[in-house]
Amino acid sequence: MSYAMTHLAIAKGVNEYLNIATVLPQYFLGAIAPDSVHFREDYHSDMKKKSHYVPGPLPWGSFSNIDECYEWLDCVLPKLKPSDHQQHTDFYWGCLVHILSDVLNTRDLFIHYIEWCKQENVPRNAYSNEQKCIDLLMYETVSWRNIVWEYLSEAKGETVSNIIIAQEVDKFRDFIFDTSKEGTTKPKYSKVFRTLDDNNKFISNAVTEIVDIIKAQ
């Protein structure tokens, strides 16, 4: 739901509060890893549901109400508790923060965006274009990008339960490196639902809520 720079910003903020990561390159790579399933040759949306722990029979991206978001959150919460036999890796913590970010993004943005598209007669695919524009603008303006890019360049993909595959994570990281160099671009449509300032507010609120969620487990 969110794009890479938003995921990285939230991951950075959460770790500043909780210090859940020791090896920051692996943590930040984990924070983008659940979307790497797009690089699977036979990709279909069920793969993304699995990499994001989404319950139920509905396809990825078909969320329509807040109750569905909280059902999703209920499926993610048990994953936040390390078992007695195995602690979470930094990479997996990054994955979990990514998924929580998408739950909140779906609840606070996506389901409202789809309704807005219907009301304003804007194509639904405007969402991805708008998010990409915000992502590229963040890439060019945030003060922490260079250091996080260094972390990502040092990191190595990891495989998680054969749902997230190490080689695909590395390919996805390289794709983000390449596409981020495209420079800022304007939305394809004259009507815009969210601005960079709106996105920054979402990041701040998401960090606070995810910190509270993790601390409560």
N, CA, C and O of each residue as an XYZ file, in Angstrom:
868
protein
N       0.827     -1.201      0.000
C       0.000      0.000      0.000
C       0.869      1.261      0.000
O       0.789      2.086     -0.910
N       1.698      1.390      1.039
C       2.671      2.482      1.001
C       3.815      2.109      0.070
O       4.022      0.935     -0.235
N       4.557      3.118     -0.379
C       5.722      2.867     -1.214
C       6.990      2.897     -0.358
O       6.945      3.181      0.839
N       8.121      2.599     -1.003
C       9.349      2.275     -0.265
C       9.796      3.369      0.694
O      10.137      3.074      1.840
N       9.803      4.627      0.256
C      10.323      5.683      1.120
C       9.469      5.863      2.369
O       9.990      6.141      3.449
N       8.153      5.704      2.218
C       7.270      5.793      3.382
C       7.545      4.640      4.338
O       7.596      4.840      5.551
N       7.723      3.425      3.798
C       8.046      2.282      4.655
C       9.366      2.496      5.393
O       9.475      2.195      6.581
N      10.346      3.008      4.697
C      11.649      3.233      5.329
C      11.565      4.321      6.393
O      12.197      4.216      7.444
N      10.784      5.365      6.122
C      10.622      6.442      7.104
C       9.959      5.928      8.375
O      10.373      6.275      9.481
N       8.932      5.102      8.217
C       8.251      4.558      9.384
C       9.176      3.606     10.146
O       9.237      3.644     11.375
N       9.887      2.761      9.416
C      10.825      1.843     10.064
C      11.883      2.609     10.850
O      12.234      2.227     11.966
N      12.383      3.679     10.269
C      13.380      4.505     10.950
C      12.802      5.080     12.236
O      13.446      5.021     13.283
N      11.596      5.633     12.170
C      10.978      6.234     13.343
C      10.704      5.226     14.436
O      10.933      5.509     15.612
N      10.211      4.038     14.061
C       9.920      3.001     15.053
C      11.191      2.568     15.762
O      11.196      2.395     16.981
N      12.263      2.391     15.013
C      13.503      1.945     15.646
C      14.105      3.015     16.546
O      14.752      2.690     17.542
N      13.903      4.273     16.214
C      14.406      5.346     17.079
C      13.734      5.318     18.445
O      14.341      5.704     19.443
N      12.494      4.867     18.495
C      11.783      4.751     19.771
C      12.123      3.457     20.510
O      12.307      3.465     21.727
N      12.206      2.344     19.775
C      12.243      1.034     20.418
C      13.596      0.332     20.365
O      13.835     -0.603     21.130
N      14.482      0.770     19.476
C      15.787      0.106     19.313
C      15.622     -1.404     19.127
O      16.317     -2.195     19.765
N      14.698     -1.795     18.252
C      14.476     -3.222     18.031
C      15.503     -3.824     17.082
O      15.598     -5.047     16.982
N      16.281     -2.986     16.377
C      17.242     -3.490     15.393
C      18.671     -3.303     15.877
O      19.034     -2.252     16.405
N      19.468     -4.338     15.689
C      20.904     -4.258     15.970
C      21.688     -4.068     14.681
O      22.619     -3.264     14.622
N      21.301     -4.819     13.641
C      21.962     -4.731     12.343
C      21.044     -3.922     11.420
O      20.131     -4.467     10.799
N      21.298     -2.634     11.344
C      20.393     -1.739     10.636
C      20.254     -2.043      9.148
O      19.150     -1.908      8.620
N      21.326     -2.452      8.432
C      21.114     -2.793      7.024
C      20.047     -3.865      6.835
O      19.209     -3.746      5.941
N      20.064     -4.908      7.661
C      19.080     -5.975      7.525
C      17.680     -5.511      7.912
O      16.689     -5.918      7.305
N      17.612     -4.670      8.912
C      16.315     -4.137      9.349
C      15.665     -3.312      8.249
O      14.483     -3.489      7.954
N      16.429     -2.412      7.641
C      15.852     -1.553      6.609
C      15.512     -2.353      5.353
O      14.523     -2.055      4.683
N      16.315     -3.363      5.025
C      15.956     -4.193      3.877
C      14.672     -4.969      4.166
O      13.828     -5.130      3.285
N      14.527     -5.447      5.401
C      13.288     -6.110      5.776
C      12.083     -5.201      5.655
O      10.976     -5.662      5.380
N      12.297     -3.899      5.861
C      11.192     -2.938      5.825
C      10.617     -2.728      4.430
O       9.554     -2.122      4.293
N      11.290     -3.212      3.397
C      10.724     -3.167      2.042
C      10.465     -4.571      1.494
O       9.849     -4.716      0.438
N      10.927     -5.602      2.197
C      10.952     -6.961      1.654
C       9.600     -7.578      1.322
O       9.517     -8.287      0.318
N       8.531     -7.360      2.095
C       7.269     -8.040      1.760
C       6.732     -7.734      0.367
O       5.943     -8.512     -0.171
N       7.142     -6.620     -0.226
C       6.684     -6.283     -1.580
C       7.518     -6.949     -2.665
O       7.208     -6.819     -3.849
N       8.572     -7.658     -2.279
C       9.469     -8.247     -3.269
C       8.840     -9.406     -4.026
O       9.387     -9.854     -5.033
N       7.696     -9.898     -3.553
C       7.028    -10.998     -4.271
C       6.627    -10.581     -5.683
O       6.385    -11.434     -6.537
N       6.555     -9.284     -5.930
C       6.243     -8.814     -7.283
C       7.283     -9.292     -8.287
O       7.011     -9.318     -9.487
N       8.466     -9.669     -7.819
C       9.529    -10.094     -8.715
C       9.538    -11.601     -8.945
O      10.493    -12.138     -9.507
N       8.489    -12.282     -8.518
C       8.341    -13.709     -8.783
C       7.774    -13.888    -10.186
O       6.843    -13.184    -10.576
N       8.326    -14.818    -10.936
C       7.926    -14.982    -12.336
C       6.443    -15.290    -12.478
O       5.790    -14.807    -13.403
N       5.916    -16.082    -11.573
C       4.501    -16.462    -11.660
C       3.654    -15.659    -10.673
O       2.674    -16.173    -10.134
N       4.022    -14.416    -10.438
C       3.355    -13.605     -9.403
C       1.845    -13.531     -9.617
O       1.360    -13.337    -10.732
N       1.123    -13.692     -8.517
C      -0.299    -13.359     -8.464
C      -0.586    -12.806     -7.074
O       0.235    -12.941     -6.167
N      -1.742    -12.188     -6.908
C      -1.995    -11.395     -5.708
C      -2.022    -12.228     -4.425
O      -1.785    -11.687     -3.345
N      -2.306    -13.530     -4.518
C      -2.294    -14.360     -3.313
C      -0.913    -14.404     -2.676
O      -0.791    -14.572     -1.463
N       0.123    -14.254     -3.488
C       1.490    -14.242     -2.949
C       1.702    -13.022     -2.068
O       2.383    -13.099     -1.045
N       1.125    -11.905     -2.462
C       1.266    -10.699     -1.657
C       0.425    -10.805     -0.389
O       0.820    -10.301      0.663
N      -0.725    -11.454     -0.483
C      -1.507    -11.701      0.728
C      -0.691    -12.497      1.739
O      -0.706    -12.192      2.931
N       0.023    -13.523      1.260
C       0.815    -14.355      2.165
C       1.987    -13.577      2.754
O       2.286    -13.710      3.941
N       2.644    -12.778      1.942
C       3.816    -12.047      2.440
C       3.424    -10.939      3.402
O       4.272    -10.402      4.114
N       2.119    -10.588      3.425
C       1.631     -9.540      4.320
C       0.667    -10.080      5.392
O       0.057     -9.305      6.129
N       0.538    -11.399      5.470
C      -0.304    -12.055      6.481
C      -1.755    -11.577      6.443
O      -2.373    -11.353      7.484
N      -2.286    -11.424      5.237
C      -3.662    -10.952      5.085
C      -4.616    -12.151      5.157
O      -4.417    -13.130      4.438
N      -5.649    -12.092      6.013
C      -6.583    -13.205      6.130
C      -7.705    -13.131      5.102
O      -7.856    -12.134      4.395
N      -8.494    -14.211      5.031
C      -9.722    -14.185      4.267
C      -9.547    -14.497      2.791
O      -8.421    -14.587      2.303
N     -10.656    -14.662      2.079
C     -10.624    -15.069      0.665
C     -10.485    -13.926     -0.333
O     -10.200    -14.169     -1.505
N     -10.680    -12.684      0.109
C     -10.680    -11.572     -0.841
C      -9.289    -11.327     -1.418
O      -8.296    -11.515     -0.714
N      -9.192    -10.914     -2.680
C      -7.897    -10.633     -3.303
C      -7.198     -9.445     -2.628
O      -7.838     -8.610     -1.989
N      -5.888     -9.395     -2.785
C      -5.109     -8.260     -2.301
C      -5.636     -6.965     -2.932
O      -5.916     -6.911     -4.129
N      -5.763     -5.939     -2.111
C      -6.195     -4.648     -2.620
C      -7.692     -4.476     -2.699
O      -8.171     -3.484     -3.248
N      -8.455     -5.438     -2.153
C      -9.909     -5.336     -2.226
C     -10.536     -4.912     -0.904
O     -11.746     -5.050     -0.723
N      -9.732     -4.399      0.019
C     -10.249     -3.937      1.305
C     -11.286     -2.833      1.083
O     -11.104     -1.941      0.256
N     -12.375     -2.922      1.846
C     -13.442     -1.947      1.632
C     -13.941     -1.290      2.908
O     -14.717     -0.337      2.842
N     -13.510     -1.780      4.078
C     -13.992     -1.173      5.311
C     -12.980     -1.373      6.439
O     -12.066     -2.191      6.337
N     -13.163     -0.611      7.512
C     -12.211     -0.605      8.617
C     -12.199     -1.941      9.356
O     -11.154     -2.356      9.856
N     -13.346     -2.620      9.433
C     -13.388     -3.920     10.114
C     -12.421     -4.905      9.468
O     -11.767     -5.682     10.164
N     -12.328     -4.878      8.148
C     -11.385     -5.762      7.456
C      -9.946     -5.429      7.836
O      -9.101     -6.320      7.927
N      -9.672     -4.159      8.054
C      -8.320     -3.748      8.465
C      -7.985     -4.303      9.843
O      -6.861     -4.749     10.075
N      -8.946     -4.280     10.755
C      -8.680     -4.788     12.104
C      -8.619     -6.317     12.128
O      -7.931     -6.890     12.973
N      -9.326     -6.984     11.217
C      -9.169     -8.431     11.079
C      -7.749     -8.757     10.619
O      -7.138     -9.720     11.083
N      -7.243     -7.949      9.711
C      -5.866     -8.105      9.234
C      -4.894     -7.878     10.391
O      -3.977     -8.673     10.597
N      -5.091     -6.812     11.133
C      -4.214     -6.520     12.266
C      -4.217     -7.679     13.265
O      -3.170     -8.029     13.810
N      -5.377     -8.268     13.506
C      -5.459     -9.388     14.446
C      -4.624    -10.579     13.989
O      -4.143    -11.351     14.818
N      -4.449    -10.733     12.688
C      -3.613    -11.817     12.173
C      -2.122    -11.502     12.294
O      -1.293    -12.410     12.362
N      -1.792    -10.232     12.321
C      -0.386     -9.829     12.401
C       0.116     -9.822     13.844
O       1.281    -10.133     14.091
N      -0.742     -9.472     14.791
C      -0.306     -9.303     16.180
C       0.425    -10.522     16.744
O       1.446    -10.336     17.406
N      -0.038    -11.767     16.521
C       0.708    -12.908     17.069
C       2.122    -13.031     16.509
O       3.002    -13.588     17.165
N       2.344    -12.516     15.305
C       3.663    -12.590     14.684
C       4.678    -11.681     15.392
O       5.887    -11.856     15.239
N       4.176    -10.708     16.168
C       5.071     -9.766     16.841
C       5.751    -10.385     18.052
O       6.729     -9.834     18.557
N       5.253    -11.512     18.523
C       5.800    -12.139     19.730
C       6.811    -13.209     19.344
O       6.423    -14.244     18.802
N       8.101    -12.989     19.608
C       9.085    -14.042     19.341
C       8.763    -15.286     20.176
O       8.256    -15.179     21.293
N       9.056    -16.445     19.631
C       8.808    -17.683     20.362
C       9.873    -17.875     21.442
O      10.888    -17.179     21.468
N       9.618    -18.832     22.329
C      10.594    -19.138     23.379
C      11.883    -19.711     22.802
O      12.934    -19.654     23.440
N      11.798    -20.261     21.598
C      12.947    -20.939     21.003
C      13.675    -20.090     19.969
O      14.828    -20.368     19.640
N      13.016    -19.065     19.457
C      13.646    -18.297     18.384
C      13.229    -16.827     18.463
O      12.040    -16.510     18.474
N      14.205    -15.950     18.518
C      13.959    -14.514     18.524
C      13.855    -13.998     17.088
O      14.387    -14.609     16.161
N      13.176    -12.888     16.916
C      13.076    -12.285     15.587
C      14.437    -11.758     15.141
O      15.184    -11.189     15.937
N      14.749    -11.952     13.868
C      15.923    -11.300     13.293
C      15.602     -9.832     13.018
O      14.436     -9.439     12.992
N      16.638     -9.031     12.815
C      16.422     -7.626     12.449
C      15.647     -7.527     11.138
O      14.784     -6.663     10.980
N      15.966     -8.422     10.199
C      15.267     -8.431      8.910
C      13.774     -8.671      9.118
O      12.947     -7.991      8.511
N      13.429     -9.624      9.961
C      12.020     -9.942     10.175
C      11.302     -8.827     10.916
O      10.128     -8.571     10.649
N      11.978     -8.158     11.840
C      11.367     -6.990     12.482
C      11.021     -5.937     11.422
O       9.958     -5.320     11.474
N      11.925     -5.743     10.469
C      11.627     -4.795      9.396
C      10.399     -5.206      8.606
O       9.567     -4.369      8.257
N      10.286     -6.513      8.321
C       9.103     -7.017      7.609
C       7.828     -6.734      8.391
O       6.827     -6.299      7.821
N       7.865     -6.982      9.694
C       6.672     -6.783     10.517
C       6.266     -5.309     10.574
O       5.078     -4.991     10.530
N       7.239     -4.420     10.672
C       6.924     -2.993     10.676
C       6.317     -2.595      9.330
O       5.391     -1.786      9.277
N       6.840     -3.165      8.245
C       6.273     -2.916      6.914
C       4.793     -3.307      6.877
O       3.950     -2.541      6.410
N       4.495     -4.495      7.369
C       3.125     -4.995      7.316
C       2.202     -4.144      8.174
O       1.094     -3.815      7.750
N       2.643     -3.784      9.371
C       1.830     -2.906     10.220
C       1.594     -1.567      9.536
O       0.502     -1.007      9.626
N       2.604     -1.054      8.856
C       2.451      0.206      8.118
C       1.366      0.091      7.057
O       0.574      1.014      6.864
N       1.335     -1.056      6.366
C       0.327     -1.242      5.323
C      -1.074     -1.409      5.905
O      -2.053     -0.960      5.309
N      -1.172     -2.052      7.065
C      -2.474     -2.139      7.722
C      -3.007     -0.734      8.006
O      -4.160     -0.423      7.707
N      -2.155      0.104      8.584
C      -2.591      1.459      8.939
C      -2.838      2.300      7.694
O      -3.772      3.102      7.667
N      -2.022      2.130      6.673
C      -2.231      2.862      5.434
C      -3.565      2.491      4.794
O      -4.272      3.348      4.265
N      -3.899      1.198      4.849
C      -5.170      0.750      4.286
C      -6.335      1.344      5.059
O      -7.315      1.806      4.473
N      -6.218      1.327      6.378
C      -7.284      1.864      7.232
C      -7.442      3.374      7.070
O      -8.562      3.875      6.981
N      -6.330      4.096      7.031
C      -6.379      5.563      7.068
C      -6.389      6.214      5.693
O      -6.739      7.387      5.567
N      -6.006      5.463      4.657
C      -5.922      6.063      3.326
C      -6.635      5.251      2.259
O      -7.556      5.752      1.615
N      -6.224      4.007      2.063
C      -6.617      3.285      0.856
C      -8.123      3.131      0.716
O      -8.673      3.412     -0.349
N      -8.803      2.689      1.775
C     -10.242      2.462      1.638
C     -10.991      3.775      1.384
O     -12.039      3.783      0.739
N     -10.449      4.871      1.892
C     -11.060      6.186      1.646
C     -10.722      6.684      0.236
O     -11.521      7.370     -0.402
N      -9.539      6.331     -0.229
C      -9.116      6.733     -1.567
C     -10.022      6.109     -2.627
O     -10.413      6.772     -3.588
N     -10.349      4.835     -2.446
C     -11.190      4.155     -3.424
C     -12.569      4.816     -3.501
O     -13.120      4.981     -4.590
N     -13.122      5.191     -2.353
C     -14.402      5.902     -2.351
C     -14.278      7.262     -3.026
O     -15.170      7.681     -3.765
N     -13.181      7.941     -2.770
C     -12.932      9.245     -3.386
C     -12.849      9.117     -4.903
O     -13.361      9.965     -5.634
N     -12.198      8.048     -5.375
C     -12.104      7.828     -6.823
C     -13.491      7.723     -7.454
O     -13.738      8.275     -8.526
N     -14.382      7.018     -6.788
C     -15.745      6.876     -7.305
C     -16.457      8.226     -7.336
O     -17.126      8.558     -8.314
N     -16.312      8.995     -6.272
C     -17.003     10.279     -6.177
C     -16.471     11.290     -7.179
O     -17.233     12.068     -7.753
N     -15.144     11.274     -7.387
C     -14.504     12.280     -8.241
C     -14.279     11.800     -9.671
O     -13.722     12.520    -10.499
N     -14.719     10.578     -9.949
C     -14.537     10.008    -11.285
C     -13.055      9.964    -11.680
O     -12.670     10.322    -12.793
N     -12.269      9.524    -10.745
C     -10.834      9.356    -10.961
C     -10.539      7.863    -11.049
O     -11.041      7.101    -10.223
N      -9.740      7.418    -12.024
C      -9.425      5.986    -12.125
C      -8.738      5.472    -10.861
O      -7.942      6.181    -10.246
N      -9.046      4.261    -10.489
C      -8.482      3.673     -9.279
C      -6.959      3.585     -9.338
O      -6.293      3.686     -8.308
N      -6.407      3.399    -10.533
C      -4.950      3.284    -10.639
C      -4.238      4.609    -10.393
O      -3.009      4.661    -10.391
N      -5.005      5.684    -10.184
C      -4.379      6.946     -9.790
C      -3.670      6.813     -8.454
O      -2.740      7.564     -8.160
N      -4.110      5.856     -7.645
C      -3.497      5.651     -6.329
C      -2.000      5.364     -6.457
O      -1.186      6.007     -5.794
N      -1.641      4.411     -7.301
C      -0.233      4.047     -7.427
C       0.583      5.198     -8.000
O       1.727      5.409     -7.597
N       0.004      5.943     -8.937
C       0.709      7.093     -9.497
C       0.946      8.163     -8.434
O       2.034      8.732     -8.348
N      -0.081      8.431     -7.626
C       0.057      9.447     -6.580
C       1.096      9.030     -5.542
O       1.904      9.848     -5.103
N       1.073      7.758     -5.153
C       2.045      7.270     -4.178
C       3.466      7.337     -4.723
O       4.398      7.673     -3.992
N       3.634      7.021     -6.001
C       4.966      7.094     -6.603
C       5.481      8.533     -6.617
O       6.658      8.773     -6.348
N       4.615      9.478     -6.927
C       5.024     10.883     -6.932
C       5.505     11.319     -5.548
O       6.524     11.998     -5.422
N       4.766     10.926     -4.517
C       5.162     11.263     -3.150
C       6.486     10.593     -2.802
O       7.350     11.198     -2.168
N       6.639      9.331     -3.224
C       7.853      8.582     -2.922
C       9.087      9.245     -3.539
O      10.119      9.383     -2.882
N       8.973      9.649     -4.790
C      10.106     10.286     -5.462
C      10.433     11.644     -4.833
O      11.600     12.025     -4.740
N       9.405     12.363     -4.407
C       9.642     13.637     -3.748
C      10.331     13.427     -2.396
O      11.225     14.189     -2.027
N       9.919     12.410     -1.674
C      10.600     12.082     -0.419
C      12.059     11.738     -0.672
O      12.944     12.185      0.058
N      12.308     10.948     -1.701
C      13.681     10.542     -2.027
C      14.578     11.754     -2.222
O      15.738     11.748     -1.810
N      14.046     12.785     -2.845
C      14.863     13.963     -3.154
C      14.967     14.951     -1.998
O      15.810     15.847     -2.040
N      14.137     14.812     -0.969
C      14.091     15.862      0.056
C      14.450     15.408      1.473
O      14.883     16.238      2.273
N      14.289     14.124      1.817
C      14.527     13.737      3.209
C      16.017     13.750      3.534
O      16.849     13.417      2.690
N      16.344     14.133      4.751
C      17.742     14.293      5.142
C      18.455     12.970      5.391
O      19.684     12.911      5.344
N      17.703     11.914      5.654
C      18.299     10.637      6.048
C      18.481      9.666      4.890
O      18.969      8.554      5.095
N      18.107     10.054      3.694
C      18.106      9.089      2.598
C      19.479      8.481      2.319
O      19.575      7.272      2.108
N      20.537      9.280      2.313
C      21.852      8.751      1.948
C      22.316      7.650      2.900
O      22.841      6.629      2.455
N      22.128      7.851      4.202
C      22.589      6.848      5.155
C      21.757      5.579      5.046
O      22.299      4.478      5.148
N      20.439      5.713      4.840
C      19.601      4.523      4.689
C      19.940      3.811      3.384
O      19.917      2.581      3.335
N      20.251      4.554      2.334
C      20.665      3.935      1.072
C      21.967      3.158      1.263
O      22.145      2.099      0.662
N      22.872      3.667      2.086
C      24.098      2.919      2.385
C      23.777      1.620      3.109
O      24.348      0.573      2.803
N      22.865      1.692      4.067
C      22.454      0.476      4.769
C      21.890     -0.538      3.782
O      22.259     -1.712      3.816
N      21.001     -0.091      2.907
C      20.378     -1.008      1.956
C      21.404     -1.640      1.024
O      21.289     -2.815      0.675
N      22.405     -0.866      0.622
C      23.416     -1.396     -0.287
C      24.283     -2.458      0.386
O      24.845     -3.320     -0.289
N      24.391     -2.398      1.716
C      25.183     -3.381      2.458
C      24.390     -4.644      2.784
O      24.978     -5.682      3.087
N      23.071     -4.565      2.725
C      22.218     -5.647      3.224
C      22.120     -6.799      2.231
O      22.349     -6.635      1.032
N      21.777     -7.958      2.761
C      21.554     -9.154      1.959
C      20.152     -9.689      2.244
O      19.734     -9.783      3.397
N      19.442    -10.033      1.190
C      18.106    -10.567      1.350
C      18.088    -11.839      2.175
O      19.039    -12.621      2.165
N      16.997    -12.031      2.885
C      16.796    -13.239      3.676
C      15.480    -13.892      3.245
O      14.565    -13.228      2.759
N      15.414    -15.207      3.438
C      14.194    -15.944      3.149
C      13.392    -16.124      4.430
O      13.936    -16.516      5.463
N      12.111    -15.840      4.358
C      11.221    -15.961      5.520
C      10.137    -16.982      5.194
O       9.231    -16.705      4.408
N      10.232    -18.160      5.802
C       9.200    -19.208      5.695
C       8.827    -19.516      4.251
O       7.689    -19.891      3.968
N       9.779    -19.359      3.337
C       9.533    -19.588      1.907
C       8.391    -18.740      1.353
O       7.830    -19.045      0.301
N       8.058    -17.676      2.071
C       7.067    -16.706      1.596
C       7.783    -15.513      0.984
O       7.422    -15.042     -0.095
N       8.799    -15.034      1.682
C       9.690    -13.993      1.170
C      11.012    -14.672      0.820
O      11.592    -15.366      1.655
N      11.491    -14.478     -0.409
C      12.663    -15.195     -0.918
C      13.835    -14.228     -1.055
O      13.694    -13.136     -1.604
N      14.995    -14.648     -0.547
C      16.156    -13.765     -0.457
C      16.524    -13.131     -1.795
O      16.742    -11.922     -1.872
N      16.593    -13.951     -2.857
C      17.020    -13.425     -4.156
C      16.035    -12.387     -4.689
O      16.440    -11.422     -5.337
N      14.751    -12.579     -4.421
C      13.746    -11.614     -4.871
C      13.862    -10.306     -4.111
O      13.634     -9.233     -4.669
N      14.218    -10.395     -2.835
C      14.404     -9.177     -2.040
C      15.544     -8.344     -2.611
O      15.429     -7.125     -2.732
N      16.648     -9.006     -2.962
C      17.785     -8.280     -3.539
C      17.411     -7.622     -4.865
O      17.822     -6.494     -5.137
N      16.635     -8.320     -5.687
C      16.189     -7.748     -6.965
C      15.291     -6.535     -6.732
O      15.387     -5.531     -7.437
N      14.424     -6.646     -5.737
C      13.514     -5.541     -5.446
C      14.284     -4.330     -4.940
O      13.987     -3.200     -5.327
N      15.270     -4.557     -4.079
C      16.109     -3.458     -3.595
C      16.801     -2.755     -4.758
O      16.855     -1.526     -4.799
N      17.330     -3.529     -5.701
C      18.009     -2.930     -6.852
C      17.019     -2.162     -7.727
O      17.363     -1.122     -8.290
N      15.793     -2.670     -7.843
C      14.750     -1.969     -8.602
C      14.452     -0.610     -7.967
O      14.309      0.388     -8.673
N      14.359     -0.570     -6.638
C      14.106      0.692     -5.945
C      15.260      1.664     -6.162
O      15.041      2.855     -6.382
N      16.490      1.155     -6.099
C      17.642      2.011     -6.377
C      17.507      2.660     -7.752
O      17.748      3.858     -7.898
N      17.126      1.883     -8.751
C      17.057      2.378    -10.126
C      15.904      3.369    -10.311
O      16.092      4.445    -10.878
N      14.724      3.006     -9.836
C      13.559      3.856    -10.078
C      13.614      5.154     -9.283
O      13.014      6.151     -9.683
N      14.325      5.151     -8.164
C      14.422      6.370     -7.365
C      15.212      7.461     -8.068
O      15.117      8.631     -7.700
N      15.988      7.089     -9.075
C      16.800      8.059     -9.805
C      16.009      8.780    -10.893
O      16.548      9.650    -11.578
N      14.751      8.428    -11.054
C      13.951      9.004    -12.134
C      13.666     10.484    -11.930
O      13.363     11.194    -12.890
N      13.758     10.956    -10.694
C      13.446     12.350    -10.411
C      11.964     12.539    -10.163
O      11.151     11.672    -10.486
N      11.620     13.680     -9.585
C      10.217     13.933     -9.247
C       9.376     14.021    -10.513
O       9.862     14.400    -11.578
N       8.132     13.671    -10.374
C       7.194     13.705    -11.487
C       5.843     14.198    -10.977
O       5.566     14.137     -9.779
N       5.018     14.678    -11.877
C       3.710     15.189    -11.501
C       2.667     14.068    -11.608
O       2.800     13.174    -12.444
N       1.637     14.116    -10.768
C       0.549     13.140    -10.897
C      -0.087     13.216    -12.282
O      -0.122     14.273    -12.911
N      -0.585     12.080    -12.739
C      -1.200     12.031    -14.068
C      -2.548     12.740    -14.102
O      -3.037     13.122    -15.166
N      -3.142     12.911    -12.919
C      -4.484     13.446    -12.862
C      -4.488     14.775    -12.099
O      -3.678     14.988    -11.196
N      -5.403     15.654    -12.474
C      -5.419     16.989    -11.879
C      -5.890     16.963    -10.430
O      -5.518     17.837     -9.646
N      -6.703     15.973    -10.065
C      -7.210     15.857     -8.697
C      -6.278     14.968     -7.878
O      -5.938     13.858     -8.287
N      -5.876     15.472     -6.721
C      -4.933     14.743     -5.857
C      -5.567     14.546     -4.489
O      -6.122     15.484     -3.917
N      -5.486     13.349     -3.972
C      -6.103     13.032     -2.687
C      -5.167     13.330     -1.523
O      -5.608     13.801     -0.475
N      -3.874     13.057     -1.703
C      -2.919     13.224     -0.609
C      -1.693     13.980     -1.090
O      -1.197     13.739     -2.191
N      -1.204     14.898     -0.260
C       0.009     15.654     -0.551
C       1.172     15.088      0.257
O       0.992     14.191      1.080
N       2.361     15.620      0.011
C       3.527     15.208      0.785
C       3.330     15.527      2.258
O       3.698     14.724      3.115
N       2.755     16.682      2.568
C       2.494     17.028      3.973
C       1.539     16.026      4.614
O       1.728     15.625      5.762
N       0.513     15.625      3.868
C      -0.419     14.617      4.380
C       0.316     13.309      4.666
O       0.084     12.659      5.685
N       1.200     12.940      3.754
C       1.942     11.699      3.921
C       2.873     11.771      5.128
O       3.034     10.789      5.853
N       3.477     12.922      5.340
C       4.361     13.087      6.498
C       3.580     12.965      7.808
O       4.083     12.410      8.784
N       2.360     13.481      7.825
C       1.519     13.335      9.017
C       1.171     11.865      9.250
O       1.170     11.386     10.384
N       0.875     11.164      8.160
C       0.592      9.735      8.287
C       1.798      9.003      8.855
O       1.642      8.158      9.738
N       2.992      9.306      8.371
C       4.211      8.658      8.865
C       4.361      8.881     10.361
O       4.622      7.939     11.109
N       4.198     10.124     10.799
C       4.338     10.444     12.221
C       3.320      9.682     13.064
O       3.665      9.115     14.100
N       2.067      9.671     12.617
C       1.020      8.966     13.357
C       1.251      7.458     13.346
O       1.027      6.780     14.349
N       1.700      6.941     12.204
C       1.939      5.504     12.097
C       3.068      5.062     13.016
O       2.975      4.013     13.654
N       4.123      5.848     13.089
C       5.229      5.522     13.997
C       4.716      5.407     15.428
O       5.012      4.435     16.123
N       3.953      6.395     15.860
C       3.428      6.387     17.233
C       2.552      5.163     17.483
O       2.674      4.504     18.516
N       1.661      4.860     16.522
C       0.743      3.735     16.725
C       1.474      2.396     16.682
O       1.170      1.506     17.477
N       2.426      2.239     15.773
C       3.163      0.976     15.690
C       4.019      0.765     16.932
O       4.117     -0.356     17.432
N       4.630      1.815     17.429
C       5.389      1.715     18.682
C       4.475      1.209     19.796
O       4.848      0.306     20.545
N       3.300      1.780     19.903
C       2.348      1.364     20.950
C       1.922     -0.081     20.763
O       1.803     -0.827     21.736
N       1.688     -0.488     19.499
C       1.274     -1.865     19.210
C       2.366     -2.843     19.627
O       2.080     -3.844     20.283
N       3.604     -2.567     19.259
C       4.704     -3.475     19.575
C       4.931     -3.537     21.089
O       5.145     -4.614     21.644
N       4.883     -2.394     21.742
C       5.100     -2.360     23.196
C       4.024     -3.131     23.952
O       4.268     -3.644     25.044
N       2.819     -3.208     23.357
C       1.712     -3.877     24.047
C       1.777     -5.394     23.942
O       1.049     -6.093     24.647
N       2.637     -5.909     23.076
C       2.694     -7.356     22.885
C       3.592     -8.043     23.915
O       3.743     -9.264     23.885
